Amino acid sequence: MPHYIGVILDDIRLKQIKGTPLEEKIQDLFGGTLKMLVVEVPEEKSKEILDNFDRARIDSRGYIEDVPVAFKRAIFEEIAKAKSLDIIDKVLEKLPEIQEDAKKESEYIPPPKIEE
Amino acid sequence: MALLRPPLPHGGKLVDRVVKRPEIGIKMAAGCPTYDIKPTLYNGAPIRNVYREIMSICYGFFSPVEGSMVRDEVERVLNERRLLSEWIFPYPLVFDISEEDYKVLGVKEGDRLLLRLKGQPFAVLDVEEVYKLDPKELAERTFGTPEKNPEVVKVPFDEKHPGYVIYRCLNSVIIAGKYTIVNEPKFREPYDRFWLPPAKCREVIKNEKKWRTVIAHQTRNVPHVGHEMLMKNAAYTGDIEPCHGILVNAIIGAKRRGDYPDEAILEGHEAVNKYNYIKPSRHMVTFTLWDMRYGNPLESLLHGVIRQNLGCTHHMFGRDHAAVGEYYDMYATQILWTKGIPSFGFEAPPTEVDYGLKILPQNMAEFWYCPKCGEVAYSETCGHEKEKQKFSGSFIRGMVAEGIFPPNVIFRPEVYKVIVKWWKVFNYPFVNEKYLEWKNKELEIDLPPMEVPKA
């Protein structure tokens, strides 16, 4: 059974995929207040992801969650580059460098700039 | 229908073992052997500090428990979930110490031990018994096994379970006896404004809030809108009218990596009433010091004890209550409060056994967002099973970590701003090892300087 990775799209990401066939694949969440692309991950690949990130887990919806931010960013970068959702192999090729970035994340994640 | 009133504390009266006058505290502690409280460690990381148990016992949150349990009481709790006084209680609570430290201390039955914290006198322990136990066996018996507790335990507990690890990592020498706090601590910000121990909480409920019925909300989370809906809807229970008040009682202590920092949990809940999503006249935020054991049905029993002692008439329980992983059946808490769990000593629900609890359970399912209904809906009401969008905690954490401002239907903006406020303080939105170490050093309290004459 495949699992899924949800990639949330903020305004910057939406701009990057504007005018591509990916626009048709955008899903609305929470009444359209959130936009998301869903990447399907075959079972053996989801196992590889779980093996590589100790906190990663499959949630009750069948989504792979609690993965490092670096992993999510890499997924979107590959999607934007390929203009396709068929990118999981490309992302897995980059695992060593993603893991290096993820290590830094256990100590520091930059806070977002928001209006106080 | 009879109108409900706040139940008596568990055990009949609130435990109060806090000396308010320093000169009496000094007298009680004078000449005692001293011991500096040490955290329980797992792979070098602090996962429990017994000071939180001492605070919760002495201020009456765990009434009628008065101290570190003697061997017979630990056995009774493990076998029947009852104290020697008959009152039900879920967990063994003990003061553990390493063999090396014990050799140096050498205290015995009848001695008084002064416990120091952050370099200052904190509490005394009047020694009733010193004994040894096997932490691994204690951990297994505390949480149960699939063989002995087949009604609710699905898989054997292991070192991935944070509560199991706490018991597994205890030292093997136990010093049992009653605690008394001799040097009353001062809470640091922001804890100070949420500190309402049971006697004070009952007073505020009765005289300031004037609530006759109160439903407790257990939390270890910054509230998303699903939690807010749970609170609002569960509070419709009551007697002839909905509950007058909603008491949020956060569990504050060492948590697992990925949970939110305690400061954000408290202020996040406070934002719910500060910005009138639930008006402050109906909503109040407090906390209990406890290093969570994540024991699902057993933890719910402890929550019942604490919130009855705080003066609540009702307690809301959700699915997977205080759970982690899939060790317990996701409905284990609801099974306990609906029909009991015989293998844990409950042939009937905890409210229907002798020396049981009086607080009334309100078992709730879950809330999700339904795009078809266009609202946050209750799972037992909304039939749009296919369309539902769950408030998945890990999904929301992922969104937060990516720095995406969540929509109003997931987090109230004021609540999210609290997360970011503490994110900036700790350079991290969630609990990580650095936070746990910092927290273990600073704790939630400071102790006034106190000079105690030595022997």
Boltz contact constraints between the chains, C-beta under 6 A:
constraints:
  - contact:
      token1: [A, 8]
      token2: [B, 399]
      max_distance: 6.0
  - contact:
      token1: [A, 8]
      token2: [B, 404]
      max_distance: 6.0
  - contact:
      token1: [A, 10]
      token2: [B, 404]
      max_distance: 6.0
  - contact:
      token1: [A, 29]
      token2: [B, 389]
      max_distance: 6.0
  - contact:
      token1: [A, 30]
      token2: [B, 369]
      max_distance: 6.0
  - contact:
      token1: [A, 30]
      token2: [B, 389]
      max_distance: 6.0
  - contact:
      token1: [A, 30]
      token2: [B, 407]
      max_distance: 6.0
  - contact:
      token1: [A, 30]
      token2: [B, 409]
      max_distance: 6.0
  - contact:
      token1: [A, 31]
      token2: [B, 371]
      max_distance: 6.0
  - contact:
      token1: [A, 33]
      token2: [B, 407]
      max_distance: 6.0
  - contact:
      token1: [A, 33]
      token2: [B, 409]
      max_distance: 6.0
  - contact:
      token1: [A, 34]
      token2: [B, 407]
      max_distance: 6.0
  - contact:
      token1: [A, 59]
      token2: [B, 392]
      max_distance: 6.0
  - contact:
      token1: [A, 59]
      token2: [B, 394]
      max_distance: 6.0
  - contact:
      token1: [A, 65]
      token2: [B, 394]
      max_distance: 6.0
  - contact:
      token1: [A, 65]
      token2: [B, 395]
      max_distance: 6.0
  - contact:
      token1: [A, 65]
      token2: [B, 398]
      max_distance: 6.0
  - contact:
      token1: [A, 66]
      token2: [B, 394]
      max_distance: 6.0
  - contact:
      token1: [A, 69]
      token2: [B, 401]
      max_distance: 6.0
  - contact:
      token1: [A, 69]
      token2: [B, 402]
      max_distance: 6.0
  - contact:
      token1: [A, 106]
      token2: [B, 432]
      max_distance: 6.0
  - contact:
      token1: [A, 108]
      token2: [B, 427]
      max_distance: 6.0
  - contact:
      token1: [A, 109]
      token2: [B, 428]
      max_distance: 6.0
  - contact:
      token1: [A, 111]
      token2: [B, 420]
      max_distance: 6.0
  - contact:
      token1: [A, 111]
      token2: [B, 423]
      max_distance: 6.0
  - contact:
      token1: [A, 111]
      token2: [B, 424]
      max_distance: 6.0
  - contact:
      token1: [A, 112]
      token2: [B, 403]
      max_distance: 6.0
  - contact:
      token1: [A, 114]
      token2: [B, 420]
      max_distance: 6.0
